[in-house]
Structure formats: C-alpha cells, structure tokens
Amino acid sequence: MATEYGRQGYVSPGERRHRLPAALRAPFEARSWREFGYVLLSLPIAVVLFSWTVTMVALGAGLLVTFLGIPVLAAALASCRGFGAWNARARVRCCAWRWPTRNRCGCVGRAGSRGWARC
C-alpha cells in the first residue's frame, strides 16, 4: 500500500518546480539573508538589554528593603515590556514574521472593558 505525503507529484499552474531540494536552495534565498541580518543586529542589542535587565532587577531587589525597590522594579518591568515590543516591531520589519497579537493579560483576541477578568 503506497501512501503519498505532501504534494510530491502535483504542481499548480503558478508554482514552478525547482531542480534543487529546499535544503540546498535555502542559503541563497532572500528570506535567509533577511533573517541572518536580523540575528546579527539583534545579538549586540540583546547583550546590552540583558545586562540592563539583570542590573535593574538586582538593584530593585537590593533596594526592596528600603521600599525604594518597588518603583525600581516597576520601572524595570515597564522597560522590559517596552524592549519586547520594540523587538517585535523590529522582527516584523526585518523578517515579516507575524504572530497573533495578545492583550496585556496574555489572552489572544479578547477585548472589552472586562476582558482581563475572563483570562
């Protein structure tokens, strides 16, 4: 009994057949170079933002005894959320990766004045 997986024998009118398999063709496609550029740009930024995050959390945890740590931790959390949103925008611009948008509570597609209560 023969079972076919995928569309091995079918070629639609708008699709062209390639002579090379996808694994050999991928390093020369534009998408691969866009993703590689995104990775090269993101690495130094990620190192700086990681050190920022560790420094702010350590500073906030150290100052928590004097109650100055609460605003420092809140500022660290807000800045990390901003860095994450910036990174998502950069990812969409460079690589055209689109992920589903989420609300602040993490739920996908729920909105309204009491949307947070349903999470």
LUMLOKE-689978 format. One record per atom (N, C-alpha, C, O): residue in three letters; atom name; x, y, z. Coordinates in steps of 0.2 Angstrom, whole numbers, plus 5000, padded with zeros to 4 digits. Example, Ala and Ser with C-alpha at 12.3 -4.5 7.8 and 13.67 -1.06 7.14 Angstrom:
REM residues 2
+------+------+------+------+------+
! rest ! atom !   xx !   yy !   zz !
+------+------+------+------+------+
!  ala !    N ! 5066 ! 4972 ! 5039 !
!  ala !   CA ! 5062 ! 4978 ! 5039 !
!  ala !    C ! 5066 ! 4984 ! 5039 !
!  ala !    O ! 5071 ! 4983 ! 5042 !
!  ser !    N ! 5064 ! 4989 ! 5035 !
!  ser !   CA ! 5068 ! 4995 ! 5036 !
!  ser !    C ! 5064 ! 5000 ! 5039 !
!  ser !    O ! 5067 ! 5006 ! 5040 !
+------+------+------+------+------+
REM end
This chain:
REM residues 119
+------+------+------+------+------+
! rest ! atom !   xx !   yy !   zz !
+------+------+------+------+------+
!  met !    N ! 5004 ! 4994 ! 5000 !
!  met !   CA ! 5000 ! 5000 ! 5000 !
!  met !    C ! 5004 ! 5006 ! 5000 !
!  met !    O ! 5009 ! 5007 ! 5004 !
!  ala !    N ! 5004 ! 5010 ! 4995 !
!  ala !   CA ! 5008 ! 5016 ! 4995 !
!  ala !    C ! 5004 ! 5022 ! 4997 !
!  ala !    O ! 4998 ! 5023 ! 4996 !
!  thr !    N ! 5007 ! 5026 ! 5001 !
!  thr !   CA ! 5004 ! 5032 ! 5004 !
!  thr !    C ! 5009 ! 5038 ! 5002 !
!  thr !    O ! 5015 ! 5038 ! 5003 !
!  glu !    N ! 5006 ! 5043 ! 4999 !
!  glu !   CA ! 5009 ! 5049 ! 4997 !
!  glu !    C ! 5009 ! 5055 ! 5003 !
!  glu !    O ! 5003 ! 5056 ! 5005 !
!  tyr !    N ! 5014 ! 5057 ! 5005 !
!  tyr !   CA ! 5014 ! 5063 ! 5009 !
!  tyr !    C ! 5016 ! 5069 ! 5006 !
!  tyr !    O ! 5020 ! 5070 ! 5002 !
!  gly !    N ! 5012 ! 5074 ! 5007 !
!  gly !   CA ! 5013 ! 5081 ! 5004 !
!  gly !    C ! 5011 ! 5081 ! 4997 !
!  gly !    O ! 5006 ! 5077 ! 4994 !
!  arg !    N ! 5013 ! 5086 ! 4993 !
!  arg !   CA ! 5012 ! 5087 ! 4986 !
!  arg !    C ! 5017 ! 5085 ! 4981 !
!  arg !    O ! 5020 ! 5089 ! 4978 !
!  gln !    N ! 5020 ! 5079 ! 4982 !
!  gln !   CA ! 5026 ! 5077 ! 4978 !
!  gln !    C ! 5025 ! 5077 ! 4971 !
!  gln !    O ! 5029 ! 5080 ! 4967 !
!  gly !    N ! 5019 ! 5075 ! 4968 !
!  gly !   CA ! 5018 ! 5074 ! 4961 !
!  gly !    C ! 5014 ! 5080 ! 4958 !
!  gly !    O ! 5014 ! 5080 ! 4952 !
!  tyr !    N ! 5011 ! 5084 ! 4962 !
!  tyr !   CA ! 5007 ! 5089 ! 4960 !
!  tyr !    C ! 5010 ! 5096 ! 4960 !
!  tyr !    O ! 5014 ! 5098 ! 4964 !
!  val !    N ! 5010 ! 5099 ! 4954 !
!  val !   CA ! 5012 ! 5106 ! 4953 !
!  val !    C ! 5007 ! 5111 ! 4951 !
!  val !    O ! 5004 ! 5109 ! 4945 !
!  ser !    N ! 5005 ! 5116 ! 4955 !
!  ser !   CA ! 5000 ! 5120 ! 4952 !
!  ser !    C ! 5002 ! 5125 ! 4947 !
!  ser !    O ! 5008 ! 5125 ! 4946 !
!  pro !    N ! 4998 ! 5128 ! 4943 !
!  pro !   CA ! 5000 ! 5132 ! 4937 !
!  pro !    C ! 5004 ! 5138 ! 4939 !
!  pro !    O ! 5009 ! 5139 ! 4935 !
!  gly !    N ! 5004 ! 5141 ! 4945 !
!  gly !   CA ! 5008 ! 5146 ! 4947 !
!  gly !    C ! 5014 ! 5144 ! 4950 !
!  gly !    O ! 5019 ! 5149 ! 4952 !
!  glu !    N ! 5015 ! 5138 ! 4952 !
!  glu !   CA ! 5021 ! 5136 ! 4956 !
!  glu !    C ! 5026 ! 5133 ! 4951 !
!  glu !    O ! 5024 ! 5129 ! 4946 !
!  arg !    N ! 5032 ! 5134 ! 4952 !
!  arg !   CA ! 5037 ! 5131 ! 4947 !
!  arg !    C ! 5041 ! 5126 ! 4951 !
!  arg !    O ! 5042 ! 5126 ! 4957 !
!  arg !    N ! 5043 ! 5121 ! 4947 !
!  arg !   CA ! 5047 ! 5116 ! 4950 !
!  arg !    C ! 5055 ! 5117 ! 4950 !
!  arg !    O ! 5057 ! 5120 ! 4946 !
!  his !    N ! 5058 ! 5116 ! 4956 !
!  his !   CA ! 5065 ! 5118 ! 4957 !
!  his !    C ! 5069 ! 5111 ! 4956 !
!  his !    O ! 5067 ! 5106 ! 4957 !
!  arg !    N ! 5075 ! 5112 ! 4953 !
!  arg !   CA ! 5080 ! 5107 ! 4952 !
!  arg !    C ! 5083 ! 5105 ! 4959 !
!  arg !    O ! 5085 ! 5099 ! 4960 !
!  leu !    N ! 5084 ! 5109 ! 4963 !
!  leu !   CA ! 5087 ! 5108 ! 4970 !
!  leu !    C ! 5082 ! 5107 ! 4975 !
!  leu !    O ! 5077 ! 5110 ! 4975 !
!  pro !    N ! 5084 ! 5103 ! 4980 !
!  pro !   CA ! 5079 ! 5102 ! 4986 !
!  pro !    C ! 5080 ! 5108 ! 4990 !
!  pro !    O ! 5084 ! 5112 ! 4989 !
!  ala !    N ! 5075 ! 5109 ! 4994 !
!  ala !   CA ! 5074 ! 5115 ! 4998 !
!  ala !    C ! 5080 ! 5116 ! 5003 !
!  ala !    O ! 5082 ! 5122 ! 5004 !
!  ala !    N ! 5083 ! 5111 ! 5005 !
!  ala !   CA ! 5089 ! 5112 ! 5010 !
!  ala !    C ! 5095 ! 5115 ! 5006 !
!  ala !    O ! 5099 ! 5118 ! 5010 !
!  leu !    N ! 5096 ! 5113 ! 5000 !
!  leu !   CA ! 5101 ! 5116 ! 4996 !
!  leu !    C ! 5100 ! 5123 ! 4994 !
!  leu !    O ! 5104 ! 5127 ! 4992 !
!  arg !    N ! 5093 ! 5125 ! 4993 !
!  arg !   CA ! 5091 ! 5131 ! 4990 !
!  arg !    C ! 5091 ! 5136 ! 4995 !
!  arg !    O ! 5091 ! 5142 ! 4994 !
!  ala !    N ! 5090 ! 5135 ! 5001 !
!  ala !   CA ! 5088 ! 5139 ! 5007 !
!  ala !    C ! 5094 ! 5145 ! 5008 !
!  ala !    O ! 5092 ! 5150 ! 5009 !
!  pro !    N ! 5100 ! 5143 ! 5008 !
!  pro !   CA ! 5105 ! 5148 ! 5010 !
!  pro !    C ! 5106 ! 5153 ! 5005 !
!  pro !    O ! 5109 ! 5159 ! 5006 !
!  phe !    N ! 5103 ! 5153 ! 4999 !
!  phe !   CA ! 5103 ! 5158 ! 4994 !
!  phe !    C ! 5097 ! 5162 ! 4993 !
!  phe !    O ! 5097 ! 5166 ! 4988 !
!  glu !    N ! 5092 ! 5160 ! 4997 !
!  glu !   CA ! 5086 ! 5164 ! 4996 !
!  glu !    C ! 5086 ! 5171 ! 5000 !
!  glu !    O ! 5090 ! 5171 ! 5005 !
!  ala !    N ! 5082 ! 5175 ! 4998 !
!  ala !   CA ! 5082 ! 5182 ! 5001 !
!  ala !    C ! 5080 ! 5182 ! 5008 !
!  ala !    O ! 5082 ! 5185 ! 5013 !
!  arg !    N ! 5075 ! 5177 ! 5010 !
!  arg !   CA ! 5072 ! 5176 ! 5017 !
!  arg !    C ! 5078 ! 5174 ! 5021 !
!  arg !    O ! 5078 ! 5177 ! 5027 !
!  ser !    N ! 5082 ! 5170 ! 5019 !
!  ser !   CA ! 5088 ! 5168 ! 5024 !
!  ser !    C ! 5092 ! 5174 ! 5025 !
!  ser !    O ! 5095 ! 5174 ! 5031 !
!  trp !    N ! 5094 ! 5178 ! 5020 !
!  trp !   CA ! 5098 ! 5183 ! 5022 !
!  trp !    C ! 5095 ! 5189 ! 5026 !
!  trp !    O ! 5098 ! 5192 ! 5030 !
!  arg !    N ! 5088 ! 5190 ! 5025 !
!  arg !   CA ! 5085 ! 5194 ! 5030 !
!  arg !    C ! 5085 ! 5192 ! 5037 !
!  arg !    O ! 5086 ! 5196 ! 5042 !
!  glu !    N ! 5084 ! 5185 ! 5038 !
!  glu !   CA ! 5084 ! 5183 ! 5045 !
!  glu !    C ! 5091 ! 5183 ! 5048 !
!  glu !    O ! 5092 ! 5184 ! 5054 !
!  phe !    N ! 5096 ! 5182 ! 5044 !
!  phe !   CA ! 5103 ! 5182 ! 5046 !
!  phe !    C ! 5105 ! 5189 ! 5048 !
!  phe !    O ! 5108 ! 5190 ! 5053 !
!  gly !    N ! 5103 ! 5194 ! 5044 !
!  gly !   CA ! 5104 ! 5201 ! 5046 !
!  gly !    C ! 5100 ! 5203 ! 5052 !
!  gly !    O ! 5103 ! 5207 ! 5057 !
!  tyr !    N ! 5094 ! 5200 ! 5053 !
!  tyr !   CA ! 5091 ! 5202 ! 5060 !
!  tyr !    C ! 5094 ! 5199 ! 5066 !
!  tyr !    O ! 5095 ! 5202 ! 5071 !
!  val !    N ! 5097 ! 5193 ! 5065 !
!  val !   CA ! 5101 ! 5189 ! 5070 !
!  val !    C ! 5107 ! 5193 ! 5072 !
!  val !    O ! 5109 ! 5194 ! 5078 !
!  leu !    N ! 5111 ! 5195 ! 5067 !
!  leu !   CA ! 5117 ! 5199 ! 5068 !
!  leu !    C ! 5116 ! 5206 ! 5071 !
!  leu !    O ! 5120 ! 5208 ! 5075 !
!  leu !    N ! 5110 ! 5209 ! 5069 !
!  leu !   CA ! 5108 ! 5216 ! 5073 !
!  leu !    C ! 5106 ! 5214 ! 5080 !
!  leu !    O ! 5107 ! 5219 ! 5084 !
!  ser !    N ! 5102 ! 5209 ! 5081 !
!  ser !   CA ! 5099 ! 5208 ! 5087 !
!  ser !    C ! 5104 ! 5206 ! 5093 !
!  ser !    O ! 5103 ! 5207 ! 5099 !
!  leu !    N ! 5110 ! 5202 ! 5091 !
!  leu !   CA ! 5114 ! 5200 ! 5096 !
!  leu !    C ! 5117 ! 5205 ! 5100 !
!  leu !    O ! 5117 ! 5204 ! 5106 !
!  pro !    N ! 5120 ! 5210 ! 5098 !
!  pro !   CA ! 5123 ! 5215 ! 5102 !
!  pro !    C ! 5118 ! 5219 ! 5106 !
!  pro !    O ! 5119 ! 5221 ! 5112 !
!  ile !    N ! 5112 ! 5220 ! 5103 !
!  ile !   CA ! 5106 ! 5223 ! 5107 !
!  ile !    C ! 5104 ! 5219 ! 5112 !
!  ile !    O ! 5103 ! 5221 ! 5118 !
!  ala !    N ! 5104 ! 5212 ! 5111 !
!  ala !   CA ! 5101 ! 5208 ! 5116 !
!  ala !    C ! 5106 ! 5207 ! 5122 !
!  ala !    O ! 5104 ! 5207 ! 5128 !
!  val !    N ! 5113 ! 5208 ! 5121 !
!  val !   CA ! 5118 ! 5208 ! 5126 !
!  val !    C ! 5117 ! 5214 ! 5131 !
!  val !    O ! 5117 ! 5214 ! 5137 !
!  val !    N ! 5116 ! 5220 ! 5128 !
!  val !   CA ! 5115 ! 5226 ! 5132 !
!  val !    C ! 5109 ! 5226 ! 5136 !
!  val !    O ! 5108 ! 5228 ! 5141 !
!  leu !    N ! 5103 ! 5224 ! 5132 !
!  leu !   CA ! 5097 ! 5224 ! 5136 !
!  leu !    C ! 5097 ! 5218 ! 5141 !
!  leu !    O ! 5093 ! 5219 ! 5147 !
!  phe !    N ! 5100 ! 5213 ! 5140 !
!  phe !   CA ! 5100 ! 5208 ! 5146 !
!  phe !    C ! 5104 ! 5211 ! 5152 !
!  phe !    O ! 5102 ! 5210 ! 5158 !
!  ser !    N ! 5110 ! 5214 ! 5151 !
!  ser !   CA ! 5113 ! 5217 ! 5156 !
!  ser !    C ! 5109 ! 5222 ! 5160 !
!  ser !    O ! 5109 ! 5223 ! 5166 !
!  trp !    N ! 5105 ! 5226 ! 5156 !
!  trp !   CA ! 5101 ! 5231 ! 5159 !
!  trp !    C ! 5096 ! 5228 ! 5163 !
!  trp !    O ! 5094 ! 5230 ! 5169 !
!  thr !    N ! 5093 ! 5222 ! 5161 !
!  thr !   CA ! 5088 ! 5219 ! 5165 !
!  thr !    C ! 5090 ! 5216 ! 5171 !
!  thr !    O ! 5087 ! 5217 ! 5176 !
!  val !    N ! 5096 ! 5213 ! 5171 !
!  val !   CA ! 5099 ! 5210 ! 5177 !
!  val !    C ! 5101 ! 5215 ! 5182 !
!  val !    O ! 5100 ! 5214 ! 5188 !
!  thr !    N ! 5104 ! 5221 ! 5179 !
!  thr !   CA ! 5106 ! 5226 ! 5184 !
!  thr !    C ! 5100 ! 5229 ! 5187 !
!  thr !    O ! 5100 ! 5231 ! 5193 !
!  met !    N ! 5094 ! 5230 ! 5183 !
!  met !   CA ! 5088 ! 5234 ! 5186 !
!  met !    C ! 5085 ! 5229 ! 5191 !
!  met !    O ! 5083 ! 5231 ! 5196 !
!  val !    N ! 5084 ! 5223 ! 5190 !
!  val !   CA ! 5081 ! 5218 ! 5194 !
!  val !    C ! 5085 ! 5217 ! 5201 !
!  val !    O ! 5083 ! 5217 ! 5206 !
!  ala !    N ! 5092 ! 5217 ! 5200 !
!  ala !   CA ! 5096 ! 5216 ! 5206 !
!  ala !    C ! 5096 ! 5223 ! 5210 !
!  ala !    O ! 5096 ! 5222 ! 5216 !
!  leu !    N ! 5096 ! 5228 ! 5207 !
!  leu !   CA ! 5095 ! 5235 ! 5210 !
!  leu !    C ! 5089 ! 5235 ! 5214 !
!  leu !    O ! 5088 ! 5237 ! 5220 !
!  gly !    N ! 5083 ! 5233 ! 5211 !
!  gly !   CA ! 5077 ! 5234 ! 5214 !
!  gly !    C ! 5076 ! 5229 ! 5219 !
!  gly !    O ! 5073 ! 5230 ! 5225 !
!  ala !    N ! 5079 ! 5223 ! 5219 !
!  ala !   CA ! 5079 ! 5218 ! 5224 !
!  ala !    C ! 5083 ! 5220 ! 5230 !
!  ala !    O ! 5081 ! 5219 ! 5236 !
!  gly !    N ! 5089 ! 5223 ! 5229 !
!  gly !   CA ! 5093 ! 5226 ! 5234 !
!  gly !    C ! 5090 ! 5232 ! 5238 !
!  gly !    O ! 5090 ! 5233 ! 5244 !
!  leu !    N ! 5086 ! 5236 ! 5234 !
!  leu !   CA ! 5083 ! 5242 ! 5237 !
!  leu !    C ! 5076 ! 5240 ! 5240 !
!  leu !    O ! 5072 ! 5245 ! 5243 !
!  leu !    N ! 5074 ! 5234 ! 5239 !
!  leu !   CA ! 5067 ! 5232 ! 5241 !
!  leu !    C ! 5066 ! 5233 ! 5249 !
!  leu !    O ! 5061 ! 5234 ! 5252 !
!  val !    N ! 5072 ! 5233 ! 5253 !
!  val !   CA ! 5072 ! 5233 ! 5260 !
!  val !    C ! 5070 ! 5241 ! 5262 !
!  val !    O ! 5066 ! 5242 ! 5267 !
!  thr !    N ! 5072 ! 5245 ! 5258 !
!  thr !   CA ! 5070 ! 5252 ! 5259 !
!  thr !    C ! 5064 ! 5255 ! 5256 !
!  thr !    O ! 5063 ! 5261 ! 5256 !
!  phe !    N ! 5060 ! 5251 ! 5253 !
!  phe !   CA ! 5054 ! 5252 ! 5249 !
!  phe !    C ! 5056 ! 5257 ! 5243 !
!  phe !    O ! 5051 ! 5259 ! 5239 !
!  leu !    N ! 5062 ! 5258 ! 5241 !
!  leu !   CA ! 5064 ! 5261 ! 5235 !
!  leu !    C ! 5064 ! 5256 ! 5229 !
!  leu !    O ! 5064 ! 5258 ! 5223 !
!  gly !    N ! 5064 ! 5250 ! 5231 !
!  gly !   CA ! 5065 ! 5245 ! 5226 !
!  gly !    C ! 5058 ! 5244 ! 5222 !
!  gly !    O ! 5059 ! 5241 ! 5217 !
!  ile !    N ! 5053 ! 5245 ! 5225 !
!  ile !   CA ! 5046 ! 5244 ! 5222 !
!  ile !    C ! 5046 ! 5248 ! 5215 !
!  ile !    O ! 5044 ! 5246 ! 5210 !
!  pro !    N ! 5047 ! 5255 ! 5216 !
!  pro !   CA ! 5047 ! 5259 ! 5209 !
!  pro !    C ! 5052 ! 5257 ! 5205 !
!  pro !    O ! 5052 ! 5257 ! 5198 !
!  val !    N ! 5058 ! 5255 ! 5207 !
!  val !   CA ! 5064 ! 5252 ! 5203 !
!  val !    C ! 5062 ! 5246 ! 5199 !
!  val !    O ! 5063 ! 5245 ! 5193 !
!  leu !    N ! 5059 ! 5241 ! 5203 !
!  leu !   CA ! 5056 ! 5235 ! 5200 !
!  leu !    C ! 5051 ! 5237 ! 5195 !
!  leu !    O ! 5050 ! 5233 ! 5189 !
!  ala !    N ! 5046 ! 5241 ! 5196 !
!  ala !   CA ! 5041 ! 5243 ! 5192 !
!  ala !    C ! 5044 ! 5246 ! 5185 !
!  ala !    O ! 5041 ! 5245 ! 5180 !
!  ala !    N ! 5049 ! 5250 ! 5186 !
!  ala !   CA ! 5052 ! 5253 ! 5180 !
!  ala !    C ! 5056 ! 5248 ! 5176 !
!  ala !    O ! 5056 ! 5249 ! 5170 !
!  ala !    N ! 5059 ! 5243 ! 5180 !
!  ala !   CA ! 5062 ! 5238 ! 5176 !
!  ala !    C ! 5057 ! 5234 ! 5172 !
!  ala !    O ! 5058 ! 5232 ! 5166 !
!  leu !    N ! 5051 ! 5232 ! 5175 !
!  leu !   CA ! 5046 ! 5228 ! 5171 !
!  leu !    C ! 5044 ! 5232 ! 5165 !
!  leu !    O ! 5043 ! 5229 ! 5160 !
!  ala !    N ! 5042 ! 5239 ! 5166 !
!  ala !   CA ! 5040 ! 5243 ! 5161 !
!  ala !    C ! 5045 ! 5243 ! 5155 !
!  ala !    O ! 5043 ! 5243 ! 5149 !
!  ser !    N ! 5051 ! 5244 ! 5157 !
!  ser !   CA ! 5056 ! 5245 ! 5152 !
!  ser !    C ! 5057 ! 5238 ! 5148 !
!  ser !    O ! 5058 ! 5238 ! 5142 !
!  cys !    N ! 5057 ! 5233 ! 5152 !
!  cys !   CA ! 5057 ! 5226 ! 5148 !
!  cys !    C ! 5051 ! 5225 ! 5143 !
!  cys !    O ! 5052 ! 5222 ! 5138 !
!  arg !    N ! 5045 ! 5227 ! 5145 !
!  arg !   CA ! 5040 ! 5226 ! 5141 !
!  arg !    C ! 5041 ! 5231 ! 5135 !
!  arg !    O ! 5039 ! 5229 ! 5129 !
!  gly !    N ! 5043 ! 5237 ! 5136 !
!  gly !   CA ! 5045 ! 5241 ! 5130 !
!  gly !    C ! 5050 ! 5238 ! 5125 !
!  gly !    O ! 5049 ! 5239 ! 5119 !
!  phe !    N ! 5055 ! 5236 ! 5128 !
!  phe !   CA ! 5060 ! 5232 ! 5124 !
!  phe !    C ! 5058 ! 5227 ! 5120 !
!  phe !    O ! 5059 ! 5225 ! 5114 !
!  gly !    N ! 5053 ! 5223 ! 5123 !
!  gly !   CA ! 5050 ! 5217 ! 5120 !
!  gly !    C ! 5046 ! 5219 ! 5114 !
!  gly !    O ! 5046 ! 5216 ! 5109 !
!  ala !    N ! 5042 ! 5225 ! 5115 !
!  ala !   CA ! 5038 ! 5227 ! 5110 !
!  ala !    C ! 5042 ! 5230 ! 5104 !
!  ala !    O ! 5040 ! 5229 ! 5098 !
!  trp !    N ! 5047 ! 5233 ! 5106 !
!  trp !   CA ! 5052 ! 5236 ! 5101 !
!  trp !    C ! 5055 ! 5230 ! 5097 !
!  trp !    O ! 5056 ! 5231 ! 5091 !
!  asn !    N ! 5057 ! 5225 ! 5100 !
!  asn !   CA ! 5060 ! 5219 ! 5097 !
!  asn !    C ! 5054 ! 5216 ! 5092 !
!  asn !    O ! 5056 ! 5214 ! 5087 !
!  ala !    N ! 5048 ! 5216 ! 5094 !
!  ala !   CA ! 5043 ! 5213 ! 5090 !
!  ala !    C ! 5042 ! 5217 ! 5084 !
!  ala !    O ! 5041 ! 5214 ! 5078 !
!  arg !    N ! 5042 ! 5224 ! 5084 !
!  arg !   CA ! 5042 ! 5228 ! 5078 !
!  arg !    C ! 5048 ! 5227 ! 5074 !
!  arg !    O ! 5047 ! 5227 ! 5068 !
!  ala !    N ! 5054 ! 5226 ! 5077 !
!  ala !   CA ! 5060 ! 5225 ! 5073 !
!  ala !    C ! 5059 ! 5219 ! 5069 !
!  ala !    O ! 5061 ! 5218 ! 5063 !
!  arg !    N ! 5057 ! 5214 ! 5072 !
!  arg !   CA ! 5056 ! 5207 ! 5069 !
!  arg !    C ! 5051 ! 5207 ! 5063 !
!  arg !    O ! 5052 ! 5204 ! 5058 !
!  val !    N ! 5046 ! 5211 ! 5064 !
!  val !   CA ! 5041 ! 5211 ! 5059 !
!  val !    C ! 5044 ! 5215 ! 5053 !
!  val !    O ! 5043 ! 5213 ! 5047 !
!  arg !    N ! 5047 ! 5220 ! 5054 !
!  arg !   CA ! 5050 ! 5224 ! 5049 !
!  arg !    C ! 5056 ! 5221 ! 5045 !
!  arg !    O ! 5056 ! 5221 ! 5039 !
!  cys !    N ! 5060 ! 5217 ! 5049 !
!  cys !   CA ! 5066 ! 5213 ! 5045 !
!  cys !    C ! 5063 ! 5207 ! 5042 !
!  cys !    O ! 5065 ! 5206 ! 5036 !
!  cys !    N ! 5060 ! 5203 ! 5046 !
!  cys !   CA ! 5058 ! 5196 ! 5043 !
!  cys !    C ! 5051 ! 5195 ! 5041 !
!  cys !    O ! 5050 ! 5190 ! 5039 !
!  ala !    N ! 5047 ! 5200 ! 5042 !
!  ala !   CA ! 5040 ! 5199 ! 5041 !
!  ala !    C ! 5036 ! 5193 ! 5044 !
!  ala !    O ! 5032 ! 5190 ! 5042 !
!  trp !    N ! 5039 ! 5192 ! 5051 !
!  trp !   CA ! 5035 ! 5187 ! 5055 !
!  trp !    C ! 5030 ! 5190 ! 5058 !
!  trp !    O ! 5031 ! 5195 ! 5062 !
!  arg !    N ! 5024 ! 5187 ! 5058 !
!  arg !   CA ! 5018 ! 5190 ! 5061 !
!  arg !    C ! 5015 ! 5185 ! 5066 !
!  arg !    O ! 5014 ! 5179 ! 5064 !
!  trp !    N ! 5015 ! 5186 ! 5072 !
!  trp !   CA ! 5012 ! 5182 ! 5077 !
!  trp !    C ! 5006 ! 5185 ! 5080 !
!  trp !    O ! 5005 ! 5191 ! 5079 !
!  pro !    N ! 5001 ! 5181 ! 5082 !
!  pro !   CA ! 4995 ! 5184 ! 5085 !
!  pro !    C ! 4996 ! 5189 ! 5090 !
!  pro !    O ! 5000 ! 5188 ! 5095 !
!  thr !    N ! 4992 ! 5194 ! 5090 !
!  thr !   CA ! 4993 ! 5200 ! 5095 !
!  thr !    C ! 4989 ! 5197 ! 5101 !
!  thr !    O ! 4984 ! 5193 ! 5101 !
!  arg !    N ! 4992 ! 5199 ! 5107 !
!  arg !   CA ! 4989 ! 5197 ! 5113 !
!  arg !    C ! 4987 ! 5203 ! 5117 !
!  arg !    O ! 4990 ! 5209 ! 5116 !
!  asn !    N ! 4983 ! 5202 ! 5122 !
!  asn !   CA ! 4981 ! 5208 ! 5126 !
!  asn !    C ! 4986 ! 5208 ! 5132 !
!  asn !    O ! 4991 ! 5204 ! 5132 !
!  arg !    N ! 4985 ! 5213 ! 5136 !
!  arg !   CA ! 4990 ! 5213 ! 5142 !
!  arg !    C ! 4990 ! 5207 ! 5146 !
!  arg !    O ! 4995 ! 5206 ! 5149 !
!  cys !    N ! 4985 ! 5204 ! 5147 !
!  cys !   CA ! 4984 ! 5198 ! 5151 !
!  cys !    C ! 4987 ! 5192 ! 5148 !
!  cys !    O ! 4988 ! 5186 ! 5151 !
!  gly !    N ! 4988 ! 5192 ! 5141 !
!  gly !   CA ! 4991 ! 5186 ! 5138 !
!  gly !    C ! 4986 ! 5182 ! 5134 !
!  gly !    O ! 4988 ! 5177 ! 5130 !
!  cys !    N ! 4980 ! 5184 ! 5134 !
!  cys !   CA ! 4974 ! 5181 ! 5130 !
!  cys !    C ! 4974 ! 5183 ! 5123 !
!  cys !    O ! 4976 ! 5189 ! 5121 !
!  val !    N ! 4973 ! 5179 ! 5118 !
!  val !   CA ! 4973 ! 5181 ! 5111 !
!  val !    C ! 4965 ! 5182 ! 5109 !
!  val !    O ! 4961 ! 5178 ! 5110 !
!  gly !    N ! 4964 ! 5188 ! 5107 !
!  gly !   CA ! 4958 ! 5190 ! 5104 !
!  gly !    C ! 4953 ! 5192 ! 5109 !
!  gly !    O ! 4947 ! 5193 ! 5106 !
!  arg !    N ! 4954 ! 5193 ! 5115 !
!  arg !   CA ! 4948 ! 5195 ! 5120 !
!  arg !    C ! 4949 ! 5202 ! 5121 !
!  arg !    O ! 4955 ! 5205 ! 5123 !
!  ala !    N ! 4944 ! 5206 ! 5120 !
!  ala !   CA ! 4944 ! 5213 ! 5121 !
!  ala !    C ! 4938 ! 5215 ! 5126 !
!  ala !    O ! 4934 ! 5211 ! 5127 !
!  gly !    N ! 4938 ! 5222 ! 5127 !
!  gly !   CA ! 4932 ! 5224 ! 5131 !
!  gly !    C ! 4934 ! 5227 ! 5138 !
!  gly !    O ! 4940 ! 5226 ! 5139 !
!  ser !    N ! 4930 ! 5230 ! 5141 !
!  ser !   CA ! 4932 ! 5233 ! 5147 !
!  ser !    C ! 4933 ! 5228 ! 5153 !
!  ser !    O ! 4937 ! 5229 ! 5157 !
!  arg !    N ! 4930 ! 5222 ! 5152 !
!  arg !   CA ! 4931 ! 5217 ! 5157 !
!  arg !    C ! 4935 ! 5211 ! 5154 !
!  arg !    O ! 4934 ! 5205 ! 5157 !
!  gly !    N ! 4939 ! 5212 ! 5149 !
!  gly !   CA ! 4942 ! 5207 ! 5145 !
!  gly !    C ! 4947 ! 5203 ! 5150 !
!  gly !    O ! 4949 ! 5197 ! 5149 !
!  trp !    N ! 4950 ! 5207 ! 5154 !
!  trp !   CA ! 4955 ! 5204 ! 5159 !
!  trp !    C ! 4952 ! 5199 ! 5164 !
!  trp !    O ! 4956 ! 5195 ! 5166 !
!  ala !    N ! 4946 ! 5200 ! 5165 !
!  ala !   CA ! 4943 ! 5195 ! 5170 !
!  ala !    C ! 4942 ! 5189 ! 5167 !
!  ala !    O ! 4941 ! 5184 ! 5171 !
!  arg !    N ! 4941 ! 5188 ! 5161 !
!  arg !   CA ! 4940 ! 5182 ! 5158 !
!  arg !    C ! 4946 ! 5177 ! 5157 !
!  arg !    O ! 4946 ! 5172 ! 5154 !
!  cys !    N ! 4952 ! 5180 ! 5158 !
!  cys !   CA ! 4958 ! 5176 ! 5156 !
!  cys !    C ! 4959 ! 5171 ! 5161 !
!  cys !    O ! 4964 ! 5167 ! 5160 !
+------+------+------+------+------+
REM end
